[in-house]
Amino acid sequence: MTSFNCYLALRLWQLTLTLKRVTKTLTWLESRIHHIFSGAPNIILQGQQGTSTLKQSYQKLNTQLHQVQQVIGLVNLIIKIWQRQKL
């Protein structure tokens, strides 16, 4: 019985050491993950603002393109009318 108790005490002590190592590793890992992702909210916010700015620029350029297309169409129409009158 005594040898079984010693064996059990040894196994419990080994389990305690293993659990301490696991706890230490998990604590370190949590610290590293926190360090890695601590800046994520700001980066996401910057990305959202950049996307919004890009959408606004695209809409402005699209409007300008439409205006240029209208001007080109008008110039083509004027040229056609002018050529007909010339004949």
Secondary structure as GFF3:
##gff-version 3
##sequence-region A 1 87
A	DSSP	alpha_helix	2	37	.	.	.	ID=ss1
A	DSSP	alpha_helix	40	86	.	.	.	ID=ss2
###
